[in-house]
């Protein structure tokens, strides 16, 4: 089991581990959201060109899947008692395509408030061979 700690988003062109790169793309690519889901005073719906790429087994699961996560919605959000649970749900949702495609078997998350303005989280990704990789993201904003 390996543990990798991040305090900022790395240059993906230098990330050699394919699973690590896939996890980072899923977590830190802005998923498109509906206008009614946007926080107050935000006028962009997110999304990116990768939304046009088909996912493996996409027809079986969801034709309208948007890559990435909704974590970007928390950038300007006030951190309160519900934010940690909301972030955990966003992380799970973001990694669903890796599970649906059979790349990973499951995940475990733990979100903690770092300080008054930021959250940190630990993510363990379980592989088919019984091994796991853990990623720690410190002070990732809120």
VOVO-951385 format. One line per 10 residues: number of its first residue (from 1); their letters; for each residue y, x, z of C-alpha. Coordinates in pm, 1 decimal. Example, Ala and Ser with C-alpha at 12.3 -4.5 7.8 and 13.67 -1.06 7.14 Angstrom:
1 = AS = -450.0,1230.0,780.0 | -106.0,1367.0,714.0
***
This chain:
1 = XXXXXXXXXX = 0.0,0.0,0.0 | 333.9,144.1,-105.7 | 677.0,57.6,34.4 | 988.6,94.7,-178.3 | 1335.8,43.0,-25.4 | 1644.3,-59.5,-224.1 | 2006.1,-65.6,-114.5 | 2134.2,-129.0,-467.5 | 1988.0,-231.5,-800.3 | 1833.7,74.8,-969.4
11 = XXXXXXXXXX = 1865.9,167.9,-1335.1 | 1566.0,-18.3,-1480.2 | 1525.5,238.7,-1757.7 | 1424.7,488.0,-1486.0 | 1176.6,258.4,-1308.8 | 833.7,373.9,-1427.0 | 616.8,134.7,-1223.8 | 564.8,-173.7,-1444.6 | 510.5,-413.2,-1152.7 | 821.2,-287.5,-974.4
21 = XXXXXXXXXX = 1024.8,-330.4,-1293.5 | 889.5,-685.4,-1344.9 | 971.3,-780.8,-984.9 | 1326.3,-644.7,-1016.7 | 1383.1,-832.9,-1343.1 | 1252.2,-1156.8,-1193.4 | 1465.4,-1122.9,-880.4 | 1791.6,-987.8,-1017.3 | 1830.4,-1153.7,-1354.2 | 2054.0,-1459.6,-1332.2
31 = XXXXXXXXXX = 1850.1,-1773.8,-1385.6 | 2030.4,-2055.3,-1565.6 | 2114.5,-2354.1,-1345.0 | 2250.1,-2699.3,-1413.1 | 2624.1,-2754.0,-1370.5 | 2568.6,-2988.2,-1076.7 | 2382.6,-2708.1,-892.3 | 2677.4,-2468.3,-911.0 | 2862.7,-2390.6,-588.0 | 3225.6,-2493.4,-556.5
41 = XXXXXXXXXX = 3462.0,-2296.2,-783.1 | 3186.8,-2135.8,-992.9 | 3210.7,-2210.0,-1361.2 | 2921.7,-2018.3,-1516.2 | 2565.9,-2146.6,-1532.6 | 2403.2,-1805.0,-1547.0 | 2116.8,-1739.5,-1781.0 | 2062.8,-1455.9,-2027.4 | 1913.5,-1384.6,-2368.9 | 1566.2,-1336.0,-2218.0
51 = XXXXXXXXXX = 1547.7,-1711.6,-2158.6 | 1456.1,-1740.0,-2525.6 | 1141.6,-1526.0,-2481.3 | 813.2,-1710.4,-2433.8 | 616.5,-1639.4,-2116.3 | 241.5,-1573.8,-2122.8 | 68.6,-1907.8,-2061.5 | 408.1,-2079.7,-2079.1 | 268.2,-2381.7,-2262.1 | 32.4,-2446.2,-1971.6
61 = XXXXXXXXXX = 297.6,-2432.9,-1700.5 | 650.5,-2512.7,-1814.5 | 812.7,-2506.2,-2157.1 | 1164.9,-2496.0,-2013.4 | 1127.8,-2204.1,-1774.6 | 1430.7,-1980.9,-1730.9 | 1367.7,-1616.5,-1636.3 | 1525.7,-1472.3,-1327.0 | 1635.0,-1611.1,-996.6 | 1903.4,-1823.2,-844.9
71 = XXXXXXXXXX = 1986.6,-1546.3,-594.0 | 2317.7,-1494.7,-778.1 | 2428.7,-1831.6,-639.1 | 2432.8,-1674.5,-291.4 | 2682.8,-1401.1,-385.5 | 2978.5,-1606.3,-265.9 | 2792.0,-1839.1,-31.0 | 2860.6,-1864.6,338.1 | 2559.0,-1742.4,532.3 | 2442.4,-2002.3,781.3
81 = XXXXXXXXXX = 2119.9,-2116.3,949.6 | 1972.8,-2249.7,623.5 | 2051.1,-1951.6,398.9 | 1744.8,-1744.8,494.3 | 1503.4,-2027.6,406.4 | 1694.7,-2100.1,85.6 | 1671.5,-1733.1,-14.1 | 1296.0,-1727.5,52.9 | 1252.3,-2031.3,-174.4 | 1459.7,-1863.1,-447.2
91 = XXXXXXXXXX = 1245.1,-1548.5,-425.4 | 922.0,-1748.6,-453.3 | 1057.4,-1945.0,-747.8 | 1168.1,-1625.0,-925.2 | 823.7,-1465.2,-897.7 | 632.7,-1775.0,-1009.7 | 600.7,-1651.9,-1371.0 | 425.9,-1334.7,-1251.3 | 175.5,-1549.3,-1061.7 | 135.3,-1799.7,-1346.6
101 = XXXXXXXXXX = 72.2,-1516.8,-1593.1 | -192.8,-1369.0,-1363.5 | 0.8,-1047.7,-1301.3 | 0.8,-1095.4,-922.7 | -205.3,-1310.8,-686.9 | 64.7,-1399.2,-436.8 | 365.6,-1292.8,-235.6 | 486.6,-1282.2,121.6 | 857.9,-1277.7,205.6 | 1065.7,-1219.6,514.2
111 = XXXXXXXXXX = 1444.1,-1268.2,499.4 | 1673.6,-1141.0,774.5 | 2045.0,-1155.5,828.2 | 2175.2,-797.9,803.5 | 2522.0,-874.7,931.5 | 2781.6,-1149.5,905.9 | 2811.7,-1110.5,526.0 | 2470.2,-1005.6,398.7 | 2098.2,-1065.3,403.1 | 1807.2,-825.8,371.1
121 = XXXXXXXXXX = 1458.4,-916.0,265.8 | 1111.3,-772.7,251.5 | 876.2,-878.5,-23.7 | 506.6,-797.5,-36.3 | 336.0,-853.4,-371.3 | -42.9,-893.0,-367.9 | -236.2,-755.5,-665.1 | -575.7,-863.0,-799.4 | -751.3,-553.8,-668.2 | -667.9,-645.6,-308.7
131 = XXXXXXXXXX = -389.3,-390.5,-283.2 | -24.9,-474.0,-227.4 | 318.4,-329.9,-282.4 | 611.7,-391.9,-49.1 | 973.9,-391.4,-153.7 | 1256.4,-385.6,100.4 | 1600.9,-493.5,-16.1 | 1873.0,-403.9,236.4 | 2216.7,-565.9,252.5 | 2183.7,-743.5,-77.0
141 = XX = 2487.2,-963.4,-22.2 | 2544.0,-1324.6,44.9
***
